[in-house]
Amino acid sequence: MFKKLINKNLKRGFTLLEIIVTVSLISIGLTSIVALTTHIMIFSSFNSSKLIAAYLAQEGIEIVRNIRENNWLAEDNWRNGLDVGEWEADYHDTYLSDNYDGDYLNIDSNGFYSYSSGQRTKFQRKITIRDIDTHSFKVTVEIFWKERGKNHSLVASEILYNWKP
């Protein structure tokens, strides 16, 4: 009678091999989930940086366009302050004042990027102006940053014209 009771209890339990297999499968599943989550976070961070870089590049083009249009409003030469070369400028500059020397942009408490105040970021912006002819020039804005030990860059360019007679 005692032997039958022991045999029934043994048939209901798990063997050591079944437990090891189960624990191994759970461990593999959890490791996969953690690895996937890590990759998603890295990818999300890179995409966020790339989006910021795209906005900074567009802002660089808009700075040059704004200088051109302010020249027209002041009835100055449309190229005043827009010389050929490599420049740095931020949103409150009314002319391209600083030659490019690789300064990092800062971000202030309001979320604006500039060279003057705020916390240093990982982004650098180079604005390049090249003549096409007497009535147009090409603006190229390059954004550089380093993330996870790799150098990244984003380039935007546009041709600006003297369309005002």
C-alpha positions in Angstrom: 0.0 0.0 0.0 2.8 2.4 0.9 4.6 1.6 -2.4 1.4 2.5 -4.4 1.2 5.8 -2.6 4.8 6.7 -3.4 4.4 5.7 -7.0 1.3 7.9 -7.4 3.2 10.9 -5.9 6.2 10.4 -8.2 4.0 10.3 -11.3 2.4 13.6 -10.5 5.7 15.6 -10.0 8.2 17.0 -12.4 11.5 15.3 -13.1 14.7 17.2 -12.8 15.2 17.2 -16.5 11.8 18.8 -17.1 12.6 21.6 -14.6 15.9 22.3 -16.2 14.4 22.5 -19.7 11.6 24.8 -18.4 14.0 27.1 -16.6 16.2 27.2 -19.7 13.3 28.1 -22.0 12.2 30.9 -19.6 15.8 32.2 -19.4 16.1 32.3 -23.2 12.8 34.1 -23.5 13.6 36.7 -20.9 17.1 37.3 -22.4 15.6 37.8 -25.8 13.1 40.3 -24.4 15.8 42.3 -22.6 18.0 42.3 -25.8 15.1 43.4 -27.9 14.2 46.2 -25.5 17.8 47.4 -25.4 18.0 47.5 -29.2 14.7 49.4 -29.4 16.0 52.0 -26.9 19.2 52.5 -28.8 17.4 52.8 -32.2 14.9 55.3 -30.6 17.8 57.4 -29.2 19.5 57.5 -32.6 16.3 58.4 -34.4 15.7 61.2 -31.9 19.2 62.6 -32.5 18.7 62.3 -36.3 15.5 64.3 -36.0 17.1 67.0 -34.0 19.9 67.2 -36.5 17.4 67.6 -39.3 15.7 70.4 -37.5 19.1 72.1 -36.8 20.1 71.8 -40.5 16.8 73.3 -41.6 17.2 76.1 -39.0 20.7 76.8 -40.5 19.2 77.3 -43.9 16.4 79.5 -42.5 19.0 81.7 -40.7 20.7 82.4 -44.1 17.4 83.0 -45.8 16.4 85.4 -43.0 19.6 87.4 -43.4 18.9 87.6 -47.1 15.4 88.8 -46.6 16.3 91.3 -43.9 18.8 92.8 -46.4 16.0 93.3 -48.9 13.8 94.9 -46.2 16.6 97.2 -45.3 17.2 97.9 -49.0 20.8 96.7 -48.8 22.6 94.4 -51.1 21.0 91.0 -50.9 24.4 89.3 -50.2 25.4 91.7 -47.4 26.8 89.5 -44.7 26.5 86.3 -46.8 30.0 85.8 -48.0 31.5 82.6 -49.4 32.9 80.5 -46.7 32.2 78.2 -43.7 30.2 79.8 -40.9 28.5 79.3 -37.5 25.3 81.1 -36.7 22.2 80.6 -34.5 18.7 81.8 -34.5 19.3 85.2 -33.0 22.2 86.2 -35.3 21.4 88.8 -37.9 24.5 88.1 -39.9 27.1 85.2 -40.3 29.6 86.4 -37.8 31.8 83.5 -36.8 34.0 81.4 -39.1 33.4 77.7 -38.5 35.6 76.4 -35.8 33.7 73.3 -34.6 31.9 74.9 -31.6 29.2 72.8 -30.0 25.6 74.1 -29.9 24.1 74.7 -26.4 20.5 74.2 -25.4 18.9 76.6 -23.0 16.0 76.1 -20.6 13.5 77.0 -23.2 14.7 74.3 -25.7 16.5 76.8 -28.0 19.9 75.9 -29.5 22.5 78.6 -29.6 26.3 79.1 -29.2 25.9 81.7 -26.4 24.1 80.1 -23.4 22.8 76.9 -22.0 24.0 73.3 -21.6 26.4 72.0 -24.2 25.0 69.4 -26.6 26.6 66.8 -28.8 25.7 68.8 -32.0 27.9 71.0 -34.2 26.6 73.0 -37.2 28.6 74.2 -40.2 27.0 76.5 -42.7 28.8 76.7 -46.0 28.0 79.3 -48.7 29.3 78.8 -52.3 28.6 81.0 -55.3 26.7 79.6 -58.2 26.5 82.8 -60.2 25.8 86.5 -59.6 22.1 85.9 -58.8 22.3 82.7 -56.7 24.4 80.8 -54.2 24.2 77.4 -52.5 23.8 77.0 -48.8 24.9 73.7 -47.3 24.4 73.0 -43.6 26.1 70.0 -42.0 25.3 68.8 -38.6 27.8 66.6 -36.8 27.4 64.5 -33.6 28.9 61.5 -31.9 26.7 58.8 -30.4 27.7 55.5 -28.9 31.3 56.0 -30.1 30.4 56.6 -33.7 30.5 59.8 -35.7 27.3 60.8 -37.5 26.4 63.6 -39.8 23.4 65.0 -41.7 23.6 67.4 -44.6 20.9 69.7 -46.0 21.4 72.2 -48.9 19.4 74.7 -50.8 20.0 77.2 -53.5 19.0 80.8 -52.7 18.3 83.3 -55.4 18.2 87.1 -55.8 14.6 87.1 -57.0 13.9 90.6 -55.9 14.7 93.1 -58.7 
